[in-house]
Amino acid sequence: MSSKLAIVFCVHHKPWLMMATLLTTVIQDRLDADFYFVYNLGDGTSSRASYREYEQIATTLGVNRKLSPFDERVREVCRLRRTRIFELEYENDHALDSGAWYKFIREGHWRAYERVLFLGEGAILAHPRLLSALVDFTERRHVHFVASGHEKRRIPRDVAEGCHARGVVTSPIGRFHGQQFVETFRIFCRDPKFKALYERWGSDFSIETENHVPNVSLGGALPRRMRARIQQKWGSPFTHPHVLWPGRTVRRIPLAFDRWASQASMWVGHTIKDTGGPILAYHNGIPQVMTEVDAVDAEHGVHFHRERGPEWFGCAALHLLSRDFLLRLSEKLDQFEMYDALDMPFAGSPLEHIWGFLPAWLGFEKWFTDGFHRVRKQFTTYQREDYPPEMAGYINRYHRGRLVVGWHEDHLKLQAWRSDLGDLRQVLPAAYF
């Protein structure tokens, strides 16, 4: 069993993000996996020759906003008490999480496993049987590529290459970003087959985003609107602590309800049940039944759907890849020297898009799942919500009746859990309690 699955975590900053990911990982129904913690060290600066133009522009016009310095505290929250843990260290650079995955692939660590799950910090495993579902579904359907559908997106080629909305004049840093986008794709276009896919990527559609997450997060229309209104008016308790007391009181209600509901469900022995029926998702911020998705399937209550359009990709680069997929990808990367893309400034943006092209390029189907939620922006208000209070709220909803999570400063705090999850104090570091 030890050779079946490797889970690779990209670890970098903000302790609560990694805590959310690990909390929802260690309570999965199967943990027959090796864990790799990839630490992205440094602040993103580099003496590489390829960065010189970027550094010149950044001195006056600002840096890549997606870069942030490594926070040493994340090591502590990753000190799990379990066997089969491996630690790697890479340089933090513009390739971001995708760069960490490519470096892992280049070093060949994946060859010992049938499947590799790449997880960035902040990704919530939103179903208690997600790991079982991923393994069993891919075995049953002979699937080799599964992406997270929590922020499934496609962008017209002209917009992606310009990195700006149509008709908007860009800044020098924006133009440079667009140039690097094109240059990164050009490296992959060294393979004629990939180039053919790229040239078929059109601009005759608008930006589309679908948010596929478990139905439990959708709730009814009224609760969704109330949560959104409260968030818009008073912000997060983490970022706006000095709101007047009436606002603080109202703002606590949804988060307190999430904790209470999970605690009460635990007392009566009730947990979130698997949901059937049609796929529900947000489409450009509007919740609706998805009627135009291709093949739809489910495994252990987790939904999957196939997507044939190569331009569709999953934001945050969360993927399950088979060894066959990785073997074919690795051979192409070596043959056409595509690792050169890792040295490009702003490489993270085009590499995120490129993941969507990989299945069609390599001859595999592309599937998405609703089993992950990398909390970032609220689906309807587009306000950031990847902060400790909101992350705790999502975990309490997705895993209602299994555990209760709160927060203190920039850490999540585990307050209660079901006895059949075992003694989590023997697994998780003290910072979680």
Secondary structure, DSSP 8 states (H G I E B T S, - for coil): -TTSEEEEEEE-S-HHHHHHHHHHHHTSS---EEEEEEEEES-S----GGGHHHHHHHHHH---TT-----TTHHHHT--S-SSEEEEEEE--TTHHHHHHHHHHHHTGGGG-SEEEEEETTEEE-STTHHHHHHHHHHHHT--EEEE-TTEEE--HHHHHHTS-TT----HHHHHHHHHHHHHHHHHTTSHHHHHHHHH---SS--EEEE---GGGT--HHHHHHHHHHHHHH--TTT-TT--HHHHHHHHHHHHHHHHHHHHHHHHT-------SS-EEEETTEEEE--S-SSEEEETTEEEEE---TT-EETT--EEEEHHHHHHHHHHHHHTTGGGGGGSTTTHHHHHHHHHHHHHHHT---EEESSEEE--B-TTT--B--SHHHHHHHHHHHTTTTEEEEEETTEEEEEEE-GGG--GGGTS-GGG-
